[in-house]
Amino acid sequence: MAKLPELNIGDLNIPVPIIQGGMGVRVSLARLAAAVANEGGVGTISAALIGGLKSNLTLDDSTVADIKELIAELRKASTLTTGVIAVNVMVALTNYSALVQAAAQNGAQIIVAGAGLPLTLPKLVEGTKAKIIPIVSSGRAADLICRTWLKKYDCLPDAIIVEGPKAGGHLGFHFEELEPESAMPDLGNIVSDVVQVAAQYGKNKKIPVIAAGGVTTGKDIAAMLKRGASGVQIATRFVPTYECDASDIFKEAYVGAKKEDITIIKSPVGMPGRALNNDFIKRARRGEVKFKCFYQCLKTCDPAKSPYCIADALIQAADGNLAEAVIFTGANGWQTDKIVSVKDVMKELVTEAEANL
Ligand SMILES: Cc1cc2nc3c(=O)[nH]c(=O)nc-3n(C[C@H](O)[C@H](O)[C@H](O)COP(=O)(O)O)c2cc1C
């Protein structure tokens, strides 16, 4: 039986080529990230609104609160693991730059940036050892990032994450590419495109390509490695675990979910998103949700035109207040039937991947 290859990101040697995808708001914090890192993968803390959304704060106050909490989670992770910890920051966040700088200066070994094109990311981590990984949904986006970074900063990504249409959270695709399922572009094909772009730019230094979105089983991992990926990013599969940082009520919603419960929503971020259908989403679609915006936390949100506040709905989700929540999930979010340990998930993924290589 073949052994899973280790994943090399710059000088970081990651024994198991699995990155736990960052999950905001407050779904993947130090506890989940450290548990994955302890099993040899990369654990990711999501920085999105990590300090919460408090009605009496300004944007500057909330950035201070986010940075304080992010540093606290990074410190906590360092007490729980000696493995590799990443921080995920969405480009669409108004305080994106401040959060990237804080993460890089406070021990994040990797910065992952998606939900927008992270064209200035190299500048934000200057003077630190943090590795930088953009998330893309096409070969074209990978090409644009590599070309821009090379020209402006004389550097290339340390790896590239390819997020396909089956991912959870915000999706870099048009609505027509997401429904029906038969319209979805194939993740393996996008991975192949990005592997070609990475090979073209990474002549002197290999740029590993990581496949994400609907990678749920070890068999899926083996299939992505066969398409040229050097590793995978997995998020949804890590929600129904003891170590996931969200409320148990949130985790239970996944366990009870059926395939037909998963829907595509229009997020105020300006992108489609995938979530478990619930009363809140139905009310939002009918324009019945009342909310007040205290400060603009997302660059691309227009509160006057938004049917609800996505930040608040995600905070309510992780807190277990599902009546007011958007519960993000990947397309395979219905496939788990119980809450288990991260150790068990990782063991199953590795054993099954190795059997299928
Ligand atoms: C609950 C949830 C929250 C997420 N939050 C973020 C986020 O804050 N930033 C981000 O870049 N991606 C986010 N994602 C996307 C994941 O990091 C990941 O790339 C994707 O979901 C992978 O597909 P999978 O869930 O099918 O494994 C989120 C996904 C889920 C399910």
The ligand as an SDF file (V2000), in Angstrom:
LIG
                    3D

 31 33  0  0  0  0  0  0  0  0999 V2000
  -18.8630   26.6390    8.2290 C   0  0  0  0  0  0  0  0  0  0  0  0
  -17.8810   27.0690    7.1620 C   0  0  0  0  0  0  0  0  0  0  0  0
  -17.2560   28.3000    7.2740 C   0  0  0  0  0  0  0  0  0  0  0  0
  -16.2960   28.7010    6.3380 C   0  0  0  0  0  0  0  0  0  0  0  0
  -15.6370   29.8870    6.5150 N   0  0  0  0  0  0  0  0  0  0  0  0
  -14.6340   30.2610    5.6720 C   0  0  0  0  0  0  0  0  0  0  0  0
  -13.8680   31.4450    5.9090 C   0  0  0  0  0  0  0  0  0  0  0  0
  -14.0560   32.1540    6.9020 O   0  0  0  0  0  0  0  0  0  0  0  0
  -12.9060   31.7570    5.0110 N   0  0  0  0  0  0  0  0  0  0  0  0
  -12.6450   30.9730    3.9020 C   0  0  0  0  0  0  0  0  0  0  0  0
  -11.7550   31.2980    3.1090 O   0  0  0  0  0  0  0  0  0  0  0  0
  -13.3520   29.8340    3.6680 N   0  0  0  0  0  0  0  0  0  0  0  0
  -14.3140   29.4660    4.5260 C   0  0  0  0  0  0  0  0  0  0  0  0
  -15.0010   28.2760    4.3280 N   0  0  0  0  0  0  0  0  0  0  0  0
  -14.5580   27.3930    3.2190 C   0  0  0  0  0  0  0  0  0  0  0  0
  -13.5950   26.2920    3.7460 C   0  0  0  0  0  0  0  0  0  0  0  0
  -12.4360   26.8320    4.3000 O   0  0  0  0  0  0  0  0  0  0  0  0
  -13.1780   25.2460    2.6890 C   0  0  0  0  0  0  0  0  0  0  0  0
  -12.2900   25.7120    1.7450 O   0  0  0  0  0  0  0  0  0  0  0  0
  -14.3080   24.5690    1.9630 C   0  0  0  0  0  0  0  0  0  0  0  0
  -15.4710   24.5010    2.7220 O   0  0  0  0  0  0  0  0  0  0  0  0
  -13.8490   23.1750    1.5510 C   0  0  0  0  0  0  0  0  0  0  0  0
  -14.8910   22.3430    1.1740 O   0  0  0  0  0  0  0  0  0  0  0  0
  -15.5300   21.2560    2.1710 P   0  0  0  0  0  0  0  0  0  0  0  0
  -16.1910   22.0170    3.2260 O   0  0  0  0  0  0  0  0  0  0  0  0
  -16.4350   20.5080    1.2690 O   0  0  0  0  0  0  0  0  0  0  0  0
  -14.3970   20.4100    2.7090 O   0  0  0  0  0  0  0  0  0  0  0  0
  -15.9830   27.8550    5.2400 C   0  0  0  0  0  0  0  0  0  0  0  0
  -16.6420   26.6290    5.1070 C   0  0  0  0  0  0  0  0  0  0  0  0
  -17.5790   26.2250    6.0570 C   0  0  0  0  0  0  0  0  0  0  0  0
  -18.2500   24.8890    5.9090 C   0  0  0  0  0  0  0  0  0  0  0  0
  1  2  1  0
  2  3  1  0
  2 30  2  0
  3  4  2  0
  4  5  1  0
  4 28  1  0
  5  6  2  0
  6  7  1  0
  6 13  1  0
  7  8  2  0
  7  9  1  0
  9 10  1  0
 10 11  2  0
 10 12  1  0
 12 13  2  0
 13 14  1  0
 14 15  1  0
 14 28  1  0
 15 16  1  0
 16 17  1  0
 16 18  1  0
 18 19  1  0
 18 20  1  0
 20 21  1  0
 20 22  1  0
 22 23  1  0
 23 24  1  0
 24 25  2  0
 24 26  1  0
 24 27  1  0
 28 29  2  0
 29 30  1  0
 30 31  1  0
M  END
$$$$
